[in-house]
Amino acid sequence: MNQDNFRKITPYVPGIQPGFSDMIKLNTNENPYPPSPMVGEASKNFDAGSLRLYPSVDVGPLRDALAEYHGYDRECMFIGVGSDDVLATVFQACFNSGRPVLFPEITYSFYEVWARLYNINTCKIPLKEDFTIDADAYIGVDNGGIVIANPNAPTSVAMAKSEIERIIKNNTDNVVVIDEAYVDFGGESVIDLVKSYDNLIVVRTFSKSRSLAGARIGYCVANPALISVIEAVRNSINSYTDNRPAIELGVASVKDEDYFRATIKKVVATRERLADELKKLGFRVLPSSANFVFAQPPAGISAVEVYEELAKKHIYVRHFNIKGIDNYLRITVGTDEQIDTMLSEVGRLLNK
Ligand SMILES: *Cc1c(COP(=O)(O)O)cnc(C)c1O
């Protein structure tokens, strides 16, 4: 067959999903704890008969629950099938000027994939030596939009709210997207700034802090004019996105604030212990505000070797073959038991 009509694109590659029952999976930043028991209840009580009908066209019940949770009107909320769906729609809807969209050179690699898919020009801005994002590099630069993950991935490093605000207020002609996938684990959110800046879009997900990666729920908050633009693009592709069970489970999750806070607290406590133990083993560990750490092994063993040796034991962490970070590992915070098993395996590799 003639292949000229086919789109040739290099897709995003997510962390592997091996099927071993004994595996310790620390490679895709999933939450090691289950979602709220109220989500379990909602799942048990779900009426399968209702699947006969299409779901709410604007994800209504979940949209309302999130609007109330964040103290915004429902017109400020857009809900999608995971935040990847929200981000892809935002890229398509908001970055059409032809001018380059700016994002950090080391960040969530999906940004680059969507830019290529939608023929968006980009300009990648290097991180500073210490892996922080340099706000000044995003100011006074001709651009068609800006995307920043805060905390950044895969570095885990957070940016101060005041620095992000400086970027937003010096780029009022263009949309600034702040991807807060990990913000619940310690970053400073800029959600309240949506009230002051009509060029700001804040993106969130249920996949990490709400333990609902499998339900595929993401959303963004922005002023109603921007939300209408995003909705028009979404409604030009697929009118019904989040399905009925996801909507009900999502609403149940939002209602259980106590469980949400308690789970985050456990993950953060384990993260601090993980970072300390890795440092004792000689790793360089970047200051993490996320549910993972980014760490460089001590001299004498490479990140690839650690990755491969751990995989032999069915312990999976993430390694990126990307210049500048190819001797680092991204390790998701698991349960204390999982982290102890991983640490003792690493200790054995280092003969410690
Ligand atoms: C995990 C992640 C997402 C996407 O998560 P979804 O599961 O699609 O909601 C988006 N941005 C960053 C930086 C992430 O790490």
The ligand as an SDF file (V2000), in Angstrom:
LIG
                    3D

 15 15  0  0  0  0  0  0  0  0999 V2000
    1.3560   11.7640   35.1190 C   0  0  0  0  0  0  0  0  0  0  0  0
    1.4610   13.1040   34.4740 C   0  0  0  0  0  0  0  0  0  0  0  0
    0.4520   13.6230   33.6630 C   0  0  0  0  0  0  0  0  0  0  0  0
   -0.6990   12.8280   33.1400 C   0  0  0  0  0  0  0  0  0  0  0  0
   -1.4440   12.1700   33.9720 O   0  0  0  0  0  0  0  0  0  0  0  0
   -2.8530   11.5550   33.5720 P   0  0  0  0  0  0  0  0  0  0  0  0
   -2.7870   10.1830   34.1140 O   0  0  0  0  0  0  0  0  0  0  0  0
   -3.0420   11.6010   32.0900 O   0  0  0  0  0  0  0  0  0  0  0  0
   -3.8020   12.4430   34.2800 O   0  0  0  0  0  0  0  0  0  0  0  0
    0.5560   14.9100   33.2030 C   0  0  0  0  0  0  0  0  0  0  0  0
    1.6400   15.6630   33.4750 N   0  0  0  0  0  0  0  0  0  0  0  0
    2.6520   15.1920   34.2090 C   0  0  0  0  0  0  0  0  0  0  0  0
    3.8230   16.0610   34.4710 C   0  0  0  0  0  0  0  0  0  0  0  0
    2.6000   13.8960   34.7090 C   0  0  0  0  0  0  0  0  0  0  0  0
    3.6440   13.4040   35.3800 O   0  0  0  0  0  0  0  0  0  0  0  0
  1  2  1  0
  2  3  1  0
  2 14  2  0
  3  4  1  0
  3 10  2  0
  4  5  1  0
  5  6  1  0
  6  7  2  0
  6  8  1  0
  6  9  1  0
 10 11  1  0
 11 12  2  0
 12 13  1  0
 12 14  1  0
 14 15  1  0
M  END
$$$$
